[in-house]
Amino acid sequence: MKRIDSDRAGDMRSSEVVRAEVLRLAQQQKSALATTFQELLGNGGPPDETADEMISAIRQWRDTPSPRSLE
């Protein structure tokens, strides 16, 4: 994902310019977006996965440290 830096010193862009750039970048993307609710749901993952296994995997993922920061 390309970061749009609207706060660079000496380059304070208006929100309209930033909005136009975001729209332009979104229109350039070549992704297959879901067009139906069924496509959005996907295949549901492994057919033999239990709820306990799914919850365990989510908890393991949630506890994994991230290299990203909110600062």
TORKOL-520917 format. One line per 4 residues: their letters; for each residue x, y, z of N, C-alpha, C, O, CB. Coordinates in nm, 2 decimals, always signed. Each point is the difference from the previous one (the first is absolute). Glycine has a CB too. Layout:
<lolums>
A = X,Y,Z,X,Y,Z,X,Y,Z,X,Y,Z,X,Y,Z | ...
</lolums>
This chain:
<lolums>
MKRI = +0.08,-0.12,+0.00,-0.08,+0.12,+0.00,+0.09,+0.12,+0.00,+0.09,+0.01,+0.08,-0.28,-0.13,+0.04 | +0.16,+0.22,-0.21,+0.08,+0.12,+0.00,-0.05,+0.10,+0.10,-0.12,+0.02,+0.02,+0.16,-0.06,-0.26 | +0.05,+0.09,+0.32,-0.03,+0.10,+0.10,-0.01,+0.14,-0.06,+0.09,+0.04,-0.08,+0.02,-0.18,+0.26 | -0.22,+0.21,-0.15,-0.02,+0.13,-0.05,+0.04,+0.10,+0.11,-0.07,+0.01,+0.10,-0.11,-0.08,-0.27
DSDR = +0.29,+0.14,+0.15,+0.05,+0.09,+0.10,-0.05,+0.14,-0.02,+0.05,+0.07,-0.09,+0.15,-0.21,+0.12 | -0.30,+0.18,+0.04,-0.06,+0.14,-0.02,+0.05,+0.10,+0.10,-0.04,+0.11,+0.00,-0.16,-0.22,-0.09 | +0.30,+0.07,+0.17,+0.05,+0.09,+0.11,+0.15,+0.03,-0.02,+0.06,+0.06,+0.09,-0.23,-0.16,+0.06 | +0.22,+0.08,-0.27,+0.14,+0.03,-0.02,+0.03,+0.15,+0.02,-0.09,+0.08,-0.05,+0.11,-0.28,-0.10
AGDM = +0.09,+0.24,+0.21,+0.03,+0.14,+0.01,+0.01,+0.06,-0.13,+0.07,-0.05,-0.09,+0.05,+0.00,+0.31 | -0.18,+0.17,-0.24,+0.01,+0.07,-0.12,-0.10,-0.05,-0.11,+0.00,+0.05,-0.11,+0.24,-0.01,+0.16 | -0.31,-0.15,-0.02,-0.09,-0.06,-0.10,-0.14,-0.03,+0.06,-0.04,-0.11,+0.00,+0.24,+0.01,-0.12 | -0.26,+0.20,+0.18,-0.13,-0.02,+0.07,-0.10,+0.00,-0.11,-0.04,+0.11,-0.05,+0.12,+0.01,+0.27
RSSE = -0.14,-0.23,-0.24,-0.10,-0.02,-0.11,-0.14,+0.02,+0.07,-0.02,-0.03,+0.11,+0.17,-0.12,-0.25 | -0.24,+0.20,+0.06,-0.14,+0.01,+0.04,-0.06,-0.13,+0.00,+0.04,-0.09,-0.06,-0.06,+0.32,-0.02 | -0.09,-0.25,+0.16,-0.07,-0.13,+0.01,-0.05,-0.04,-0.14,-0.02,-0.12,-0.03,-0.04,+0.17,+0.27 | +0.02,+0.05,-0.32,-0.05,-0.03,-0.13,+0.10,-0.07,-0.09,-0.03,-0.09,-0.08,-0.12,+0.28,+0.10
VVRA = +0.28,-0.14,-0.01,+0.11,-0.06,-0.08,+0.03,-0.14,+0.04,+0.02,-0.09,-0.08,+0.07,+0.32,+0.04 | -0.09,-0.25,+0.18,+0.03,-0.13,+0.05,-0.12,-0.10,-0.04,+0.03,-0.11,-0.04,+0.10,+0.22,+0.24 | -0.25,-0.06,-0.19,-0.11,-0.08,-0.03,+0.00,-0.04,-0.15,-0.02,-0.12,-0.04,-0.12,+0.23,+0.21 | +0.18,-0.02,-0.26,+0.01,-0.03,-0.14,+0.11,-0.10,-0.03,-0.01,-0.09,-0.08,-0.07,+0.32,+0.03
EVLR = +0.19,-0.22,+0.13,+0.11,-0.10,-0.02,-0.04,-0.14,+0.05,+0.04,-0.10,-0.07,+0.13,+0.29,+0.10 | -0.24,-0.19,+0.08,-0.05,-0.13,+0.05,-0.09,-0.07,-0.11,+0.01,-0.11,-0.03,+0.01,+0.19,+0.27 | -0.11,+0.00,-0.29,-0.10,-0.05,-0.10,+0.08,-0.05,-0.13,-0.03,-0.10,-0.05,-0.15,+0.26,+0.14 | +0.28,-0.08,-0.13,+0.08,-0.04,-0.12,+0.07,-0.13,+0.03,+0.00,-0.09,-0.09,+0.03,+0.33,+0.03
LAQQ = +0.03,-0.26,+0.18,+0.07,-0.12,+0.03,-0.10,-0.12,+0.01,+0.04,-0.11,-0.05,+0.14,+0.24,+0.17 | -0.29,-0.11,-0.07,-0.10,-0.10,+0.02,-0.05,-0.05,-0.14,-0.02,-0.12,-0.02,-0.05,+0.21,+0.24 | +0.06,+0.00,-0.31,-0.05,-0.03,-0.14,+0.11,-0.08,-0.08,-0.04,-0.07,-0.09,-0.11,+0.27,+0.09 | +0.27,-0.18,+0.04,+0.11,-0.07,-0.07,+0.02,-0.15,+0.05,+0.06,-0.08,-0.07,+0.05,+0.30,+0.04
QKSA = -0.16,-0.25,+0.15,+0.02,-0.13,+0.05,-0.07,-0.10,-0.08,-0.12,+0.02,-0.05,+0.14,+0.07,+0.28 | +0.04,-0.21,-0.25,-0.06,-0.11,-0.08,-0.03,-0.11,+0.10,+0.06,-0.11,-0.01,+0.07,+0.18,-0.20 | -0.23,-0.05,+0.29,-0.03,-0.11,+0.10,-0.14,-0.05,-0.04,-0.09,+0.07,-0.05,+0.23,+0.04,+0.23 | -0.16,-0.24,-0.15,-0.13,-0.06,-0.02,-0.09,+0.02,+0.13,+0.02,-0.08,+0.10,+0.08,-0.09,-0.27
LATT = -0.18,+0.26,+0.17,-0.09,+0.03,+0.12,-0.12,-0.09,-0.01,-0.05,-0.03,-0.11,+0.14,+0.27,+0.12 | -0.14,-0.27,+0.11,-0.12,-0.08,+0.01,-0.12,+0.08,-0.05,-0.01,+0.12,+0.03,+0.10,-0.25,+0.16 | -0.17,+0.07,-0.27,-0.12,+0.06,-0.05,-0.13,-0.05,+0.05,-0.11,+0.05,-0.02,+0.24,+0.00,-0.19 | -0.12,-0.17,+0.28,-0.11,-0.05,+0.07,+0.03,-0.04,+0.14,+0.12,-0.01,+0.04,-0.20,-0.08,-0.25
FQEL = -0.02,+0.08,+0.30,+0.03,-0.04,+0.14,+0.06,-0.13,+0.01,+0.09,-0.02,+0.08,-0.29,+0.15,-0.01 | +0.17,-0.23,-0.16,+0.06,-0.13,+0.00,+0.15,+0.01,-0.03,+0.08,-0.07,+0.06,-0.30,-0.03,-0.12 | +0.25,+0.18,-0.04,+0.15,+0.02,-0.03,+0.07,+0.06,+0.12,+0.12,-0.04,+0.03,-0.18,+0.06,-0.27 | +0.00,+0.07,+0.31,+0.06,+0.06,+0.12,+0.02,-0.10,+0.11,+0.11,+0.01,+0.06,-0.22,+0.21,-0.12
LGNG = +0.02,-0.31,+0.07,+0.02,-0.11,+0.11,+0.11,-0.09,-0.04,+0.07,-0.06,+0.09,-0.31,+0.08,-0.03 | +0.27,-0.04,-0.19,+0.10,-0.09,-0.04,-0.04,-0.15,+0.02,-0.12,-0.03,+0.01,+0.29,+0.21,+0.04 | -0.07,-0.27,-0.03,-0.03,-0.14,+0.01,-0.01,-0.04,+0.15,-0.02,-0.12,+0.02,+0.14,+0.08,-0.24 | -0.09,+0.13,+0.31,-0.02,-0.03,+0.14,+0.12,-0.06,+0.07,+0.00,-0.04,+0.11,-0.23,+0.01,-0.16
GPPD = +0.34,+0.01,-0.03,+0.12,-0.06,+0.06,+0.00,-0.15,+0.00,-0.09,-0.06,-0.07,+0.11,+0.26,+0.21 | +0.07,-0.27,-0.07,+0.00,-0.14,+0.00,-0.13,-0.06,+0.05,-0.06,+0.04,+0.10,+0.31,-0.03,-0.05 | -0.30,-0.11,-0.13,-0.13,-0.06,+0.04,+0.00,-0.08,+0.13,-0.11,-0.01,+0.06,+0.06,+0.00,-0.30 | +0.16,-0.03,+0.28,+0.00,-0.08,+0.12,+0.05,+0.08,+0.13,+0.03,-0.06,+0.10,+0.02,-0.14,-0.25
ETAD = -0.04,+0.33,+0.13,+0.05,+0.08,+0.12,-0.12,+0.02,+0.09,-0.11,+0.04,-0.03,+0.28,+0.08,-0.12 | -0.14,-0.14,+0.28,-0.10,+0.01,+0.10,+0.00,+0.15,+0.05,+0.09,+0.07,-0.02,-0.07,-0.31,+0.09 | -0.12,+0.28,+0.00,-0.01,+0.13,+0.06,+0.11,+0.02,+0.10,+0.06,+0.11,+0.01,-0.31,-0.10,-0.04 | +0.28,-0.11,+0.11,+0.11,+0.01,+0.10,+0.14,+0.02,-0.07,+0.08,+0.08,+0.04,-0.21,-0.23,+0.11
EMIS = +0.15,+0.08,-0.27,+0.12,+0.02,-0.07,+0.01,+0.15,-0.06,+0.11,+0.06,+0.00,-0.10,-0.31,-0.05 | -0.12,+0.29,+0.00,-0.01,+0.14,-0.05,+0.03,+0.10,+0.10,+0.08,+0.10,-0.02,-0.24,-0.17,-0.15 | +0.10,+0.06,+0.29,+0.02,+0.09,+0.11,+0.14,+0.00,+0.05,+0.06,+0.10,+0.02,-0.30,-0.13,+0.05 | +0.30,-0.09,-0.07,+0.14,-0.02,+0.04,+0.09,+0.07,-0.09,+0.10,+0.07,+0.04,-0.15,-0.28,+0.07
AIRQ = +0.03,+0.20,-0.24,+0.08,+0.06,-0.11,-0.01,+0.15,+0.01,+0.10,+0.08,-0.01,-0.13,-0.27,-0.14 | -0.09,+0.25,+0.17,-0.02,+0.14,+0.02,+0.07,+0.05,+0.12,+0.07,+0.11,-0.01,-0.29,-0.13,-0.10 | +0.21,-0.05,+0.22,+0.08,+0.05,+0.12,+0.15,+0.00,-0.02,+0.07,+0.09,+0.05,-0.26,-0.18,+0.09 | +0.24,-0.02,-0.21,+0.14,+0.00,-0.03,+0.04,+0.11,-0.09,+0.10,+0.07,+0.03,-0.11,-0.32,+0.00
WRDT = -0.07,+0.28,-0.13,+0.03,+0.12,-0.09,+0.00,+0.13,+0.08,+0.08,+0.08,-0.02,-0.18,-0.21,-0.18 | +0.00,+0.14,+0.29,-0.02,+0.13,+0.07,+0.12,+0.02,+0.09,+0.04,+0.12,+0.03,-0.29,-0.15,-0.04 | +0.31,-0.07,+0.07,+0.11,+0.01,+0.09,+0.13,+0.01,-0.06,+0.10,+0.02,+0.06,-0.23,-0.15,+0.10 | +0.14,+0.12,-0.30,+0.12,+0.02,-0.07,+0.04,+0.14,-0.01,-0.08,+0.09,-0.04,+0.03,-0.29,-0.09
PSPR = +0.18,+0.24,+0.18,+0.04,+0.14,-0.01,+0.01,+0.05,-0.14,+0.03,-0.08,-0.09,+0.09,+0.05,+0.30 | -0.16,+0.15,-0.23,+0.00,+0.07,-0.13,+0.12,+0.09,-0.01,+0.03,+0.07,+0.09,-0.28,-0.09,-0.11 | +0.31,+0.02,-0.10,+0.11,+0.10,-0.02,-0.05,+0.14,-0.02,+0.08,+0.10,+0.00,+0.06,-0.28,-0.10 | -0.27,+0.20,+0.08,-0.06,+0.13,-0.03,-0.03,+0.07,+0.14,-0.01,-0.07,+0.10,-0.09,-0.01,-0.32
SLE = +0.09,+0.21,+0.21,-0.02,+0.08,+0.12,-0.10,+0.10,-0.03,-0.02,+0.05,-0.11,+0.25,-0.09,+0.19 | -0.31,+0.08,+0.02,-0.09,+0.11,-0.01,+0.06,+0.14,+0.02,-0.07,+0.10,-0.02,-0.11,-0.26,+0.10 | +0.30,+0.16,-0.05,+0.07,+0.13,+0.03,+0.06,+0.05,-0.13,+0.07,+0.11,+0.01,-0.02,-0.18,+0.22
</lolums>
